[in-house]
Amino acid sequence: SRRRLSLEKAVGVILAWSIQLSSQKFCKTQLGLNESTTAHWNRHLRSVSAEAVGEVSHPIGGPSNTVELDETLFCRRKYNRGRQYGRHQWVFGGTCRETGESFVELAENRSAATLLPIVQRHVRPGTTIITDGWREYRCLAEHQFKHMCVNHSLHFVELSTGAHTQTIESMWSQAKHAAAAPLRVDVEEAVETQ
């Protein structure tokens, strides 16, 4: 098949991908690959990487830790301008303040029925969880978590408790910036690199 590469070229693609140099232009000029082969190998390497990360993933947080949770919507703009059309994808994630560990997962929607199983998979019981005021998070206190909420319509740091979600919001900002970069990173790729 036209996607089969010599060992030398395969190692070249893997190396280029690992240092984020696997653009169409780079692979064509430096490795002699066509667009179809480059796209195939980039997808394949992302898939293998995501699978490997999923296999070694472990729950974050714990009784003496705080995890910020949030969901965000990744959208594509037609011609990268104006209103958001086309593909959109909910992404849910969390980050532990004490350890810096985080997780991200694609979500069908942002309902409690979708988000709660993700939280239970990725966050240890007894963890203090901080979220925004989205109503679907109200069930967290009923499932072995201490839940604190920030009402973003009033302020970004809860005055009485000091609770905030600025760490996870920053993570989303960085991921969306990467997705909007000139190389046009795919949403799944931006999520998998976090």
KEKOLPA-6114 format. One record per residue (C-alpha): residue in one letter; residue number from 0; x, y, z. Coordinates in nm, 4 decimals. Example, Ala and Ser with C-alpha at 12.3 -4.5 7.8 and 13.67 -1.06 7.14 Angstrom:
2
 res   n       c1       c2       c3
   A   0   1.2300  -0.4500   0.7800
   S   1   1.3670  -0.1060   0.7140
//
This chain:
194
 res   n       c1       c2       c3
   S   0   0.0000   0.0000   0.0000
   R   1   0.1092   0.3598  -0.0504
   R   2   0.1063   0.4143   0.3263
   R   3   0.3741   0.1530   0.3913
   L   4   0.7027   0.3186   0.4677
   S   5   1.0584   0.2015   0.4848
   L   6   1.1919   0.1652   0.8373
   E   7   1.3979   0.4804   0.7867
   K   8   1.0948   0.6883   0.6821
   A   9   0.8740   0.5408   0.9555
   V  10   1.1299   0.6337   1.2208
   G  11   1.1523   0.9796   1.0610
   V  12   0.7745   1.0295   1.0846
   I  13   0.7655   0.9063   1.4448
   L  14   1.0519   1.1350   1.5429
   A  15   0.8966   1.4333   1.3605
   W  16   0.5592   1.3635   1.5241
   S  17   0.7141   1.3334   1.8711
   I  18   0.8670   1.6813   1.8439
   Q  19   0.5570   1.8283   1.6752
   L  20   0.7127   1.8678   1.3302
   S  21   0.4792   1.6385   1.1388
   S  22   0.3031   1.9026   0.9286
   Q  23   0.2132   1.8273   0.5667
   K  24   0.4816   2.0678   0.4443
   F  25   0.7566   1.9232   0.6645
   C  26   0.6749   1.5607   0.5807
   K  27   0.6624   1.6379   0.2088
   T  28   0.9876   1.8361   0.1896
   Q  29   1.1936   1.6478   0.4482
   L  30   1.0573   1.2927   0.4263
   G  31   0.9103   1.2808   0.0758
   L  32   0.5612   1.1792   0.1908
   N  33   0.2347   1.2711   0.0211
   E  34  -0.0562   1.4358   0.2072
   S  35  -0.2585   1.1169   0.2424
   T  36   0.0294   0.9217   0.3973
   T  37   0.1182   1.2074   0.6304
   A  38  -0.2432   1.2408   0.7482
   H  39  -0.2715   0.8635   0.7974
   W  40   0.0471   0.8435   1.0053
   N  41  -0.0452   1.1486   1.2153
   R  42  -0.3865   0.9957   1.2951
   H  43  -0.2301   0.6586   1.3703
   L  44   0.0357   0.8036   1.6032
   R  45  -0.2260   1.0141   1.7875
   S  46  -0.4424   0.7052   1.8289
   V  47  -0.1563   0.4909   1.9621
   S  48  -0.0507   0.7717   2.1957
   A  49  -0.4037   0.8248   2.3283
   E  50  -0.4463   0.4513   2.3847
   A  51  -0.1168   0.4322   2.5734
   V  52  -0.2081   0.7313   2.7902
   G  53  -0.5471   0.5750   2.8635
   E  54  -0.3847   0.2503   2.9731
   V  55  -0.1547   0.4165   3.2261
   S  56  -0.4086   0.6743   3.3387
   H  57  -0.4971   0.6600   3.7063
   P  58  -0.7424   0.8566   3.9190
   I  59  -0.6268   1.1950   4.0458
   G  60  -0.6934   1.3704   4.3752
   G  61  -0.7682   1.2124   4.7097
   P  62  -0.8866   1.3158   5.0578
   S  63  -0.6246   1.5898   5.1021
   N  64  -0.6360   1.7135   4.7409
   T  65  -0.8425   1.9612   4.5416
   V  66  -0.9444   1.8959   4.1819
   E  67  -1.0932   2.1634   3.9571
   L  68  -1.3443   2.0270   3.7037
   D  69  -1.4878   2.1976   3.3985
   E  70  -1.6350   2.1290   3.0578
   T  71  -1.5787   2.3275   2.7420
   L  72  -1.7006   2.3254   2.3848
   F  73  -1.4497   2.3127   2.1011
   C  74  -1.5899   2.4535   1.7742
   R  75  -1.4642   2.5174   1.4251
   R  76  -1.5368   2.8433   1.2477
   K  77  -1.5987   2.8330   0.8758
   Y  78  -1.2843   2.9733   0.7146
   N  79  -1.1680   3.0493   1.0716
   R  80  -1.3878   3.3603   1.0849
   G  81  -1.7217   3.4697   1.2226
   R  82  -1.9835   3.2501   1.3842
   Q  83  -1.9113   2.8942   1.4835
   Y  84  -2.0424   2.6336   1.2397
   G  85  -1.9756   2.2732   1.1633
   R  86  -1.8112   2.0321   1.4038
   H  87  -1.8231   2.0927   1.7737
   Q  88  -1.7145   1.8695   2.0589
   W  89  -1.7714   1.8809   2.4332
   V  90  -1.4560   1.8126   2.6309
   F  91  -1.4531   1.7462   3.0054
   G  92  -1.1499   1.7538   3.2297
   G  93  -0.9967   1.8135   3.5664
   T  94  -0.6687   1.9124   3.7223
   C  95  -0.5325   1.8450   4.0710
   R  96  -0.3857   2.1556   4.2321
   E  97  -0.1448   1.9710   4.4593
   T  98   0.0076   1.7267   4.2086
   G  99  -0.0495   1.9004   3.8751
   E 100  -0.2005   1.5795   3.7352
   S 101  -0.4914   1.6201   3.4996
   F 102  -0.7291   1.4290   3.2758
   V 103  -0.9372   1.5170   2.9734
   E 104  -1.2056   1.3163   2.8006
   L 105  -1.4370   1.3758   2.5071
   A 106  -1.7999   1.3916   2.6214
   E 107  -2.1209   1.3473   2.4220
   N 108  -2.2873   1.6250   2.6201
   R 109  -2.2581   1.7929   2.9584
   S 110  -2.5393   1.6200   3.1438
   A 111  -2.4891   1.4706   3.4895
   A 112  -2.5512   1.1246   3.3401
   T 113  -2.2514   1.1772   3.1104
   L 114  -2.0182   1.3684   3.3434
   L 115  -2.0609   1.1733   3.6695
   P 116  -1.9197   0.8422   3.5345
   I 117  -1.6212   1.0345   3.3948
   V 118  -1.5601   1.1946   3.7358
   Q 119  -1.5897   0.8575   3.9093
   R 120  -1.3349   0.7063   3.6672
   H 121  -1.0811   0.9872   3.6969
   V 122  -1.1160   1.1352   4.0491
   R 123  -1.0536   0.9491   4.3757
   P 124  -1.3309   0.9425   4.6382
   G 125  -1.2879   1.1960   4.9183
   T 126  -1.1447   1.4608   4.6854
   T 127  -1.2540   1.8225   4.7223
   I 128  -1.3945   1.9179   4.3823
   I 129  -1.4381   2.2768   4.2679
   T 130  -1.6655   2.3551   3.9726
   D 131  -1.8516   2.6478   3.8246
   G 132  -2.2232   2.6866   3.8939
   W 133  -2.3426   2.4472   3.6221
   R 134  -2.6441   2.2675   3.7751
   E 135  -2.5342   1.9213   3.6575
   Y 136  -2.2481   1.9275   3.9107
   R 137  -2.4855   1.9421   4.2110
   C 138  -2.4877   1.5615   4.2412
   L 139  -2.1134   1.5407   4.3211
   A 140  -2.1620   1.5805   4.6984
   E 141  -2.3855   1.2713   4.6934
   H 142  -2.1029   1.0557   4.5500
   Q 143  -1.8150   1.0623   4.8016
   F 144  -1.6807   1.4033   4.6977
   K 145  -1.6673   1.7338   4.8821
   H 146  -1.8105   1.9864   4.6343
   M 147  -1.7395   2.3588   4.6242
   C 148  -1.8955   2.5874   4.3657
   V 149  -1.7971   2.9216   4.2112
   N 150  -2.0726   3.1412   4.0699
   H 151  -1.8973   3.2990   3.7706
   S 152  -2.1840   3.5402   3.7105
   L 153  -2.0875   3.7077   4.0400
   H 154  -1.7094   3.6583   4.0581
   F 155  -1.4267   3.4286   3.9527
   V 156  -1.3019   3.3569   4.3050
   E 157  -1.5601   3.2653   4.5689
   L 158  -1.5039   3.5311   4.8345
   S 159  -1.6062   3.3219   5.1359
   T 160  -1.3995   3.0110   5.0505
   G 161  -1.1346   3.1255   4.8022
   A 162  -1.2564   2.8551   4.5614
   H 163  -1.1827   2.9118   4.1923
   T 164  -1.1515   2.7218   3.8652
   Q 165  -0.8795   2.9363   3.7117
   T 166  -0.6339   2.6447   3.6686
   I 167  -0.8696   2.4339   3.4557
   E 168  -0.9911   2.7435   3.2679
   S 169  -0.6269   2.8191   3.1825
   M 170  -0.5818   2.4612   3.0589
   W 171  -0.8812   2.5035   2.8246
   S 172  -0.7459   2.8352   2.7020
   Q 173  -0.4127   2.6739   2.6125
   A 174  -0.5825   2.3784   2.4398
   K 175  -0.8076   2.6078   2.2349
   H 176  -0.5091   2.8226   2.1429
   A 177  -0.3308   2.5092   2.0184
   A 178  -0.6418   2.4063   1.8227
   A 179  -0.6537   2.7499   1.6569
   A 180  -0.2824   2.7561   1.5711
   P 181  -0.1735   2.7985   1.2080
   L 182  -0.1269   2.4221   1.1648
   R 183  -0.4943   2.3729   1.2572
   V 184  -0.4574   2.0986   1.5146
   D 185  -0.7576   1.8673   1.5357
   V 186  -0.9749   1.8935   1.8505
   E 187  -0.8931   1.5353   1.9499
   E 188  -0.5215   1.6060   1.9089
   A 189  -0.5437   1.9189   2.1252
   V 190  -0.7227   1.7200   2.3944
   E 191  -0.4772   1.4289   2.3812
   T 192  -0.1780   1.6586   2.4294
   Q 193  -0.3130   1.7990   2.7564
//
